[in-house]
């Protein structure tokens, strides 16, 4: 078992695939839009961004669904910098543009699944 800190709370993790799962296991909420646990992490919506401070002092903002957990890091889920990135990442200036962006994310995210289903149905007939 390894340990990391989420909002100052010490949390242990073992085999979680990403920081988002560790955060949820610890009882904290992080908004997500494109994350599905049964699919490969994509990280396109940037809703699950968190601020990560490494033991060497380096601070980064990264999507928690694509970042594997590491021992000794400090994760902050609700800083001013993180909130600003969440607001600007998915909410463009025009509401129509926002809907177009969300539709594109879905199309990119699930295109591979649709192709696989189409291929499987062609094999049956």
N, CA, C and O of each residue as an XYZ file, in Angstrom:
500
protein
N       0.835     -1.191      0.000
C       0.000      0.000      0.000
C       0.877      1.251      0.000
O       1.884      1.331      0.704
N       0.471      2.200     -0.793
C       1.170      3.476     -0.855
C       0.242      4.571     -0.340
O      -0.962      4.360     -0.194
N       0.812      5.737     -0.068
C       0.044      6.829      0.515
C       0.212      8.099     -0.309
O       1.303      8.412     -0.784
N      -0.888      8.817     -0.465
C      -0.866     10.164     -1.025
C      -1.807     11.029     -0.200
O      -2.572     10.507      0.611
N      -1.763     12.334     -0.393
C      -2.584     13.264      0.384
C      -3.589     13.942     -0.530
O      -3.226     14.497     -1.567
N      -4.850     13.892     -0.139
C      -5.914     14.552     -0.894
C      -6.530     15.604      0.007
O      -7.117     15.279      1.039
N      -6.398     16.863     -0.380
C      -6.898     17.996      0.414
C      -6.426     17.921      1.863
O      -7.178     18.242      2.783
N      -5.196     17.502      2.061
C      -4.613     17.413      3.392
C      -4.887     16.123      4.135
O      -4.327     15.900      5.208
N      -5.737     15.270      3.591
C      -6.081     14.001      4.234
C      -5.199     12.888      3.664
O      -5.064     12.759      2.448
N      -4.611     12.099      4.534
C      -3.760     10.991      4.104
C      -4.639      9.847      3.609
O      -5.536      9.396      4.321
N      -4.382      9.378      2.389
C      -5.181      8.318      1.784
C      -4.270      7.225      1.254
O      -3.232      7.502      0.653
N      -4.666      5.994      1.481
C      -3.898      4.860      0.996
C      -4.524      4.332     -0.288
O      -5.740      4.376     -0.472
N      -3.666      3.833     -1.170
C      -4.159      3.232     -2.404
C      -3.333      1.995     -2.719
O      -2.179      1.876     -2.306
N      -3.942      1.080     -3.455
C      -3.239     -0.146     -3.818
C      -3.203     -0.335     -5.332
O      -2.150     -0.196     -5.954
N      -4.343     -0.648     -5.917
C      -4.350     -0.970     -7.347
C      -5.305     -0.088     -8.152
O      -5.769     -0.502     -9.214
N      -5.603      1.111     -7.670
C      -6.472      2.014     -8.413
C      -5.754      2.469     -9.689
O      -4.560      2.765     -9.652
N      -6.472      2.527    -10.815
C      -5.813      2.864    -12.083
C      -5.480      4.349    -12.248
O      -4.600      4.709    -13.029
N      -6.189      5.207    -11.510
C      -5.953      6.648    -11.663
C      -6.265      7.392    -10.366
O      -6.839      6.831     -9.432
N      -5.878      8.652    -10.331
C      -6.092      9.464     -9.128
C      -7.574      9.681     -8.863
O      -7.984      9.775     -7.706
N      -8.380      9.763     -9.910
C      -9.820      9.967     -9.743
C     -10.441      8.871     -8.889
O     -11.260      9.159     -8.017
N     -10.068      7.636     -9.124
C     -10.597      6.525     -8.331
C     -10.149      6.616     -6.866
O     -10.922      6.294     -5.964
N      -8.927      7.045     -6.630
C      -8.440      7.217     -5.257
C      -9.223      8.334     -4.566
O      -9.591      8.211     -3.398
N      -9.474      9.418     -5.290
C     -10.225     10.549     -4.740
C     -11.633     10.116     -4.364
O     -12.117     10.448     -3.282
N     -12.290      9.383     -5.243
C     -13.653      8.909     -4.961
C     -13.671      7.917     -3.807
O     -14.584      7.933     -2.982
N     -12.668      7.059     -3.752
C     -12.572      6.083     -2.655
C     -12.401      6.795     -1.306
O     -12.877      6.314     -0.278
N     -11.709      7.958     -1.321
C     -11.487      8.723     -0.094
C     -12.711      9.540      0.309
O     -12.741     10.107      1.401
N     -13.721      9.606     -0.561
C     -14.957     10.300     -0.210
C     -15.055     11.735     -0.711
O     -15.938     12.475     -0.276
N     -14.180     12.139     -1.605
C     -14.237     13.483     -2.176
C     -14.944     13.432     -3.525
O     -14.906     12.418     -4.222
N     -15.589     14.538     -3.882
C     -16.278     14.623     -5.163
C     -15.468     15.445     -6.150
O     -14.984     16.529     -5.824
N     -15.324     14.923     -7.353
C     -14.685     15.628     -8.461
C     -15.620     15.475     -9.651
O     -15.997     14.352     -9.985
N     -16.005     16.571    -10.301
C     -16.920     16.451    -11.443
C     -16.235     15.769    -12.626
O     -15.042     15.958    -12.866
N     -17.009     14.978    -13.354
C     -16.501     14.329    -14.563
C     -17.566     14.407    -15.643
O     -18.757     14.510    -15.351
N     -17.130     14.359    -16.878
C     -18.075     14.334    -17.993
C     -17.781     13.152    -18.913
O     -18.695     12.411    -19.276
N     -16.535     12.969    -19.287
C     -16.207     11.936    -20.271
C     -15.683     10.654    -19.636
O     -15.401      9.698    -20.358
N     -15.541     10.596    -18.315
C     -14.934      9.424    -17.668
C     -15.950      8.312    -17.489
O     -17.047      8.530    -16.975
N     -15.570      7.115    -17.918
C     -16.338      5.907    -17.681
C     -15.356      4.864    -17.185
O     -14.359      4.612    -17.863
N     -15.586      4.246    -16.040
C     -14.617      3.288    -15.498
C     -14.402      2.059    -16.393
O     -13.345      1.432    -16.339
N     -15.397      1.718    -17.208
C     -15.267      0.527    -18.051
C     -14.574      0.799    -19.388
O     -14.346     -0.130    -20.162
N     -14.235      2.069    -19.668
C     -13.533      2.428    -20.896
C     -12.149      2.978    -20.576
O     -11.854      3.329    -19.433
N     -11.319      3.046    -21.588
C      -9.982      3.606    -21.405
C     -10.097      5.107    -21.119
O     -10.867      5.788    -21.795
N      -9.357      5.646    -20.142
C      -9.441      7.079    -19.826
C      -9.072      7.946    -21.022
O      -8.121      7.657    -21.749
N      -9.844      9.017    -21.213
C      -9.677      9.876    -22.379
C      -9.214     11.276    -21.978
O      -8.301     11.824    -22.596
N      -9.834     11.859    -20.953
C      -9.401     13.147    -20.415
C      -9.674     14.351    -21.280
O      -8.989     15.365    -21.144
N     -10.647     14.282    -22.165
C     -10.871     15.384    -23.097
C     -11.700     16.521    -22.512
O     -11.556     17.662    -22.951
N     -12.546     16.253    -21.557
C     -13.445     17.313    -21.071
C     -12.771     18.237    -20.055
O     -13.213     19.371    -19.875
N     -11.716     17.777    -19.393
C     -10.959     18.558    -18.404
C     -11.793     18.958    -17.192
O     -11.432     19.903    -16.491
N     -12.877     18.276    -16.933
C     -13.694     18.573    -15.751
C     -13.060     18.011    -14.481
O     -13.276     18.546    -13.394
N     -12.290     16.953    -14.609
C     -11.741     16.280    -13.424
C     -10.330     16.760    -13.092
O      -9.575     16.045    -12.433
N      -9.966     17.966    -13.542
C      -8.610     18.445    -13.255
C      -8.397     18.632    -11.766
O      -9.307     19.023    -11.034
N      -7.188     18.346    -11.335
C      -6.771     18.539     -9.949
C      -5.369     19.140     -9.958
O      -4.636     19.030    -10.941
N      -5.017     19.771     -8.857
C      -3.676     20.328     -8.710
C      -2.835     19.327     -7.930
O      -3.217     18.906     -6.838
N      -1.690     18.947     -8.488
C      -0.832     17.927     -7.889
C       0.505     18.553     -7.529
O       1.159     19.181     -8.361
N       0.902     18.368     -6.259
C       2.214     18.831     -5.809
C       3.076     17.608     -5.535
O       2.729     16.751     -4.723
N       4.206     17.546     -6.230
C       5.128     16.428     -6.086
C       6.076     16.667     -4.913
O       6.239     17.806     -4.476
N       6.703     15.609     -4.397
C       7.636     15.769     -3.277
C       8.795     16.724     -3.564
O       9.356     17.307     -2.635
N       9.161     16.892     -4.835
C      10.262     17.813     -5.171
C       9.802     19.268     -5.249
O      10.609     20.149     -5.545
N       8.514     19.538     -4.988
C       8.003     20.904     -4.971
C       7.316     21.351     -6.243
O       6.693     22.413     -6.262
N       7.411     20.571     -7.301
C       6.773     20.924     -8.570
C       5.254     20.801     -8.451
O       4.747     19.817     -7.911
N       4.529     21.805     -8.959
C       3.061     21.805     -8.905
C       2.534     21.781    -10.335
O       2.945     22.584    -11.172
N       1.618     20.849    -10.605
C       1.022     20.707    -11.935
C      -0.488     20.583    -11.818
O      -1.012     20.143    -10.795
N      -1.176     20.976    -12.878
C      -2.611     20.724    -12.987
C      -2.781     19.680    -14.077
O      -2.300     19.851    -15.197
N      -3.475     18.592    -13.737
C      -3.644     17.499    -14.685
C      -5.016     16.876    -14.493
O      -5.622     17.005    -13.429
N      -5.505     16.201    -15.524
C      -6.785     15.501    -15.392
C      -6.572     14.256    -14.532
O      -5.662     13.463    -14.774
N      -7.421     14.104    -13.535
C      -7.238     13.015    -12.580
C      -7.615     11.656    -13.155
O      -7.202     10.626    -12.623
N      -8.391     11.639    -14.230
C      -8.790     10.349    -14.809
C      -7.683      9.718    -15.639
O      -7.723      8.515    -15.895
N      -6.696     10.500    -16.066
C      -5.614      9.953    -16.880
C      -4.301      9.817    -16.124
O      -3.339      9.263    -16.656
N      -4.246     10.304    -14.910
C      -2.993     10.325    -14.154
C      -2.941      9.183    -13.138
O      -3.821      9.087    -12.283
N      -1.937      8.327    -13.213
C      -1.825      7.245    -12.238
C      -1.400      7.778    -10.862
O      -0.650      8.751    -10.786
N      -1.866      7.160     -9.792
C      -1.464      7.620     -8.462
C      -0.009      7.297     -8.161
O       0.509      6.257     -8.569
N       0.644      8.208     -7.440
C       2.033      8.011     -7.038
C       2.147      8.270     -5.538
O       1.407      9.083     -4.983
N       3.050      7.596     -4.906
C       3.243      7.747     -3.468
C       3.839      9.108     -3.153
O       4.754      9.568     -3.836
N       3.313      9.753     -2.109
C       3.876     10.996     -1.602
C       3.393     12.276     -2.245
O       3.811     13.355     -1.824
N       2.529     12.207     -3.251
C       2.050     13.443     -3.866
C       0.907     14.033     -3.061
O       0.232     13.330     -2.309
N       0.695     15.342     -3.229
C      -0.397     16.047     -2.561
C      -1.357     16.533     -3.648
O      -0.967     17.252     -4.568
N      -2.612     16.126     -3.519
C      -3.625     16.450     -4.517
C      -4.616     17.440     -3.915
O      -5.127     17.222     -2.816
N      -4.886     18.526     -4.635
C      -5.897     19.507     -4.218
C      -6.998     19.512     -5.262
O      -6.732     19.678     -6.452
N      -8.234     19.330     -4.818
C      -9.343     19.188     -5.757
C     -10.147     20.460     -5.962
O     -10.957     20.525     -6.886
N      -9.947     21.483     -5.121
C     -10.829     22.644     -5.206
C     -10.077     23.954     -4.975
O     -10.483     24.755     -4.134
N      -9.010     24.177     -5.697
C      -8.289     25.444     -5.586
C      -8.859     26.429     -6.604
O      -9.616     26.042     -7.493
N      -8.493     27.694     -6.469
C      -8.974     28.715     -7.410
C      -8.499     28.417     -8.827
O      -9.242     28.606     -9.790
N      -7.281     27.959     -8.950
C      -6.716     27.622    -10.270
C      -7.492     26.475    -10.929
O      -7.772     26.518    -12.127
N      -7.829     25.468    -10.155
C      -8.570     24.319    -10.667
C      -9.982     24.734    -11.078
O     -10.459     24.337    -12.141
N     -10.646     25.522    -10.250
C     -12.006     25.979    -10.586
C     -12.011     26.800    -11.869
O     -12.924     26.668    -12.684
N     -11.007     27.641    -12.056
C     -10.925     28.467    -13.262
C     -10.747     27.586    -14.506
O     -11.382     27.832    -15.532
N      -9.902     26.578    -14.421
C      -9.677     25.681    -15.551
C     -10.944     24.896    -15.871
O     -11.269     24.698    -17.042
N     -11.654     24.452    -14.857
C     -12.910     23.724    -15.092
C     -13.932     24.599    -15.794
O     -14.634     24.137    -16.693
N     -14.019     25.847    -15.395
C     -14.991     26.749    -16.020
C     -14.639     27.051    -17.469
O     -15.517     27.037    -18.331
N     -13.381     27.320    -17.747
C     -12.988     27.690    -19.101
C     -12.788     26.488    -20.003
O     -12.847     26.620    -21.226
N     -12.555     25.321    -19.427
C     -12.287     24.146    -20.238
C     -13.484     23.630    -20.996
O     -13.341     23.174    -22.130
N     -14.665     23.688    -20.403
C     -15.824     23.094    -21.063
C     -16.890     24.125    -21.420
O     -17.840     23.796    -22.129
N     -16.759     25.339    -20.956
C     -17.781     26.351    -21.214
C     -17.224     27.459    -22.101
O     -16.782     28.488    -21.589
N     -17.236     27.272    -23.425
C     -16.802     28.350    -24.303
C     -17.746     29.543    -24.241
O     -18.736     29.529    -23.510
N     -17.432     30.555    -25.002
C     -18.185     31.814    -24.920
C     -19.638     31.677    -25.331
O     -20.512     32.243    -24.674
N     -19.922     30.944    -26.397
C     -21.281     30.854    -26.917
C     -21.913     29.527    -26.516
O     -21.263     28.485    -26.595
N     -23.187     29.553    -26.082
C     -23.837     28.297    -25.682
C     -23.909     27.269    -26.808
O     -23.772     26.071    -26.559
N     -24.125     27.726    -28.048
C     -24.175     26.789    -29.171
C     -22.836     26.095    -29.375
O     -22.776     24.901    -29.665
N     -21.765     26.866    -29.217
C     -20.430     26.295    -29.372
C     -20.180     25.242    -28.293
O     -19.534     24.225    -28.547
N     -20.693     25.490    -27.093
C     -20.525     24.525    -26.004
C     -21.207     23.206    -26.348
O     -20.631     22.139    -26.141
N     -22.423     23.272    -26.870
C     -23.132     22.056    -27.238
C     -22.396     21.323    -28.358
O     -22.334     20.094    -28.365
N     -21.844     22.073    -29.294
C     -21.079     21.455    -30.379
C     -19.850     20.739    -29.816
O     -19.543     19.620    -30.227
N     -19.150     21.378    -28.880
C     -17.969     20.770    -28.272
C     -18.329     19.497    -27.516
O     -17.629     18.491    -27.629
N     -19.414     19.531    -26.745
C     -19.833     18.354    -25.992
C     -20.210     17.218    -26.933
O     -19.905     16.057    -26.661
N     -20.873     17.547    -28.040
C     -21.249     16.531    -29.016
C     -19.998     15.915    -29.646
O     -19.933     14.704    -29.856
N     -19.015     16.754    -29.941
C     -17.765     16.246    -30.517
C     -17.041     15.314    -29.553
O     -16.502     14.285    -29.961
N     -17.029     15.673    -28.290
C     -16.386     14.818    -27.289
C     -17.046     13.447    -27.279
O     -16.364     12.422    -27.266
N     -18.373     13.431    -27.284
C     -19.093     12.156    -27.288
C     -18.805     11.356    -28.545
O     -18.596     10.145    -28.485
N     -18.793     12.048    -29.700
C     -18.539     11.349    -30.953
C     -17.149     10.725    -30.967
O     -16.985      9.578    -31.383
N     -16.156     11.472    -30.517
C     -14.796     10.945    -30.475
C     -14.682      9.809    -29.480
O     -14.026      8.802    -29.745
N     -15.322      9.976    -28.337
C     -15.202      9.021    -27.245
C     -15.808      7.673    -27.602
O     -15.243      6.630    -27.275
N     -16.950      7.690    -28.267
C     -17.683      6.452    -28.491
C     -17.637      5.965    -29.936
O     -18.328      5.005    -30.274
N     -16.838      6.604    -30.801
C     -16.736      6.180    -32.201
C     -16.175      4.771    -32.312
O     -16.641      3.979    -33.130
N     -15.191      4.459    -31.504
C     -14.573      3.140    -31.551
C     -15.575      2.057    -31.157
O     -15.586      0.977    -31.747
N     -16.404      2.339    -30.174
C     -17.406      1.360    -29.729
C     -18.437      1.135    -30.825
O     -18.828     -0.001    -31.091
N     -18.883      2.228    -31.469
C     -19.865      2.089    -32.542
C     -19.309      1.260    -33.693
O     -20.016      0.431    -34.266
N     -18.029      1.485    -34.034
C     -17.420      0.711    -35.108
C     -17.354     -0.771    -34.739
O     -17.600     -1.634    -35.583
N     -17.027     -1.062    -33.498
C     -16.942     -2.449    -33.048
C     -18.316     -3.116    -33.119
O     -18.429     -4.261    -33.557
N     -19.366     -2.399    -32.686
C     -20.723     -2.950    -32.718
C     -21.151     -3.173    -34.162
O     -21.735     -4.209    -34.480
N     -20.866     -2.210    -35.042
C     -21.225     -2.333    -36.445
C     -20.519     -3.546    -37.059
O     -21.126     -4.292    -37.828
N     -19.268     -3.742    -36.729
C     -18.502     -4.873    -37.244
C     -19.101     -6.197    -36.754
O     -19.218     -7.150    -37.523
N     -19.475     -6.249    -35.483
C     -20.035     -7.473    -34.924
C     -21.393     -7.802    -35.545
O     -21.687     -8.971    -35.793
N     -22.217     -6.794    -35.798
C     -23.520     -7.048    -36.402
C     -23.382     -7.480    -37.861
O     -24.212     -8.249    -38.346
N     -22.364     -7.011    -38.569
C     -22.129     -7.444    -39.941
C     -21.676     -8.905    -39.978
O     -21.973     -9.623    -40.932
N     -20.968     -9.336    -38.956
C     -20.502    -10.711    -38.891
C     -21.653    -11.687    -38.665
O     -21.603    -12.831    -39.118
N     -22.704    -11.225    -37.954
C     -23.838    -12.105    -37.631
C     -24.678    -12.395    -38.866
O     -25.112    -13.529    -39.067
N     -24.913    -11.383    -39.697
C     -25.826    -11.572    -40.831
C     -25.206    -12.258    -42.007
O     -25.872    -12.473    -43.019
